[in-house]
Amino acid sequence: MKQNYPFKPKSTSYLKRGQFWSVPLENGKYCCGVVVGKLSTLDKVDSRMFIAALLDWVGDTPPTIDLVAGSRILEQSYAHIKTIQETGGEILGEGFKTSSEQEVYPKAYDMGAWGYHYILALATKTYGR
């Protein structure tokens, strides 16, 4: 099924590796969050948690696949779906190439989880000046 963009995710159901969203900064710039993959625990895909990443990218306009192509992942962690809802709100598109082709990852308990606004705080610390 073809996904229409932009869309506001309410769960991880329609998330897939390589989708991205805008992380607007107070200085008028934009950073980019990306979906690295979904999580599974006991062979069940988590409906709220996923693996998110902040790209090493900043721009004057919201991200597009052409603008972020070739960027690298600055940091990644588990994140709640509210991370997208509260730091940009919408998945804008897809096609960012991650280093793995894997869509669903078994949950590893040695990886921490970001709070809802951590990606915004990291983006602001890195590019918000």
C-alpha positions as CSV (number, residue, x, y, z in Angstrom):
1,M,0.0,0.0,0.0
2,K,1.4,3.4,-1.0
3,Q,1.7,5.9,1.9
4,N,0.5,9.4,1.4
5,Y,2.8,12.2,2.8
6,P,2.7,14.0,5.1
7,F,0.9,12.0,7.8
8,K,0.6,12.2,11.5
9,P,1.5,8.8,13.1
10,K,-0.6,7.7,16.0
11,S,1.3,4.4,16.3
12,T,4.2,2.6,14.7
13,S,1.8,0.8,12.3
14,Y,2.7,2.9,9.2
15,L,6.3,3.6,10.2
16,K,9.0,2.1,8.1
17,R,12.8,2.4,7.9
18,G,13.9,5.5,6.1
19,Q,10.9,7.8,6.8
20,F,11.8,11.2,8.1
21,W,10.3,14.2,9.9
22,S,11.3,17.8,10.5
23,V,12.7,19.0,13.8
24,P,12.1,22.8,13.8
25,L,14.5,24.8,15.9
26,E,13.9,28.1,17.7
27,N,16.5,29.9,15.5
28,G,14.3,29.2,12.4
29,K,16.5,26.3,11.1
30,Y,15.4,22.7,10.7
31,C,16.9,19.4,11.6
32,C,15.8,16.0,10.6
33,G,14.7,12.9,12.5
34,V,14.6,9.5,10.8
35,V,13.0,6.1,11.5
36,V,15.7,3.5,11.8
37,G,13.3,0.6,12.5
38,K,10.6,-0.9,14.6
39,L,11.0,-3.0,17.7
40,S,9.7,-6.4,18.6
41,T,9.5,-8.1,22.0
42,L,8.5,-11.7,22.1
43,D,7.8,-11.6,18.3
44,K,5.3,-8.8,18.7
45,V,6.0,-5.4,17.0
46,D,5.7,-2.6,19.5
47,S,3.0,-0.2,18.7
48,R,4.5,2.9,20.4
49,M,8.3,2.5,20.6
50,F,10.7,2.5,17.6
51,I,14.3,3.3,16.8
52,A,14.8,7.0,16.0
53,A,17.8,8.9,14.9
54,L,18.9,12.5,14.5
55,L,20.7,13.2,11.2
56,D,23.8,15.3,10.9
57,W,21.9,17.8,8.8
58,V,20.5,21.4,9.3
59,G,18.8,23.6,6.7
60,D,16.8,26.7,6.2
61,T,13.7,24.7,5.0
62,P,12.1,21.5,6.3
63,P,14.0,18.4,5.1
64,T,13.3,16.6,1.8
65,I,14.8,13.3,0.7
66,D,17.0,15.2,-1.7
67,L,18.3,17.5,1.0
68,V,19.1,14.8,3.5
69,A,20.4,12.1,1.2
70,G,24.0,11.3,2.1
71,S,23.7,12.6,5.7
72,R,25.0,10.5,8.5
73,I,23.2,9.5,11.7
74,L,24.4,11.7,14.6
75,E,22.8,9.7,17.4
76,Q,20.1,7.1,17.7
77,S,18.0,5.5,20.4
78,Y,14.6,4.0,21.2
79,A,11.9,6.6,21.1
80,H,8.1,6.8,21.7
81,I,5.8,7.7,18.8
82,K,5.1,11.0,20.7
83,T,8.7,12.0,19.8
84,I,7.5,12.6,16.3
85,Q,4.2,14.1,17.4
86,E,5.8,16.6,19.7
87,T,8.9,17.6,17.7
88,G,7.6,18.1,14.2
89,G,4.3,16.3,14.1
90,E,4.4,14.7,10.7
91,I,6.3,12.1,8.7
92,L,7.3,14.1,5.6
93,G,8.5,11.3,3.3
94,E,10.7,8.3,3.0
95,G,13.8,7.0,1.2
96,F,16.6,7.8,3.6
97,K,19.1,5.0,3.4
98,T,20.2,3.5,6.7
99,S,23.2,1.2,7.1
100,S,20.9,-1.8,7.7
101,E,18.1,-3.2,5.6
102,Q,16.4,-4.6,8.7
103,E,12.9,-3.3,9.3
104,V,12.2,-4.9,12.8
105,Y,14.7,-5.3,15.5
106,P,14.5,-7.4,18.7
107,K,14.5,-5.1,21.7
108,A,17.9,-4.9,23.3
109,Y,17.9,-3.9,26.9
110,D,21.3,-2.3,26.9
111,M,20.0,0.6,24.7
112,G,18.4,3.6,26.5
113,A,15.3,5.5,25.4
114,W,14.9,9.1,24.6
115,G,12.4,11.3,26.3
116,Y,9.8,12.9,23.9
117,H,11.8,16.1,23.5
118,Y,15.4,14.7,23.6
119,I,15.9,14.8,19.8
120,L,14.9,18.5,19.9
121,A,17.3,19.2,22.8
122,L,20.1,17.4,20.9
123,A,19.4,19.2,17.7
124,T,19.3,22.6,19.5
125,K,22.6,21.8,21.3
126,T,24.2,20.8,18.0
127,Y,22.7,23.4,15.6
128,G,20.6,25.8,17.5
129,R,23.1,28.6,17.9
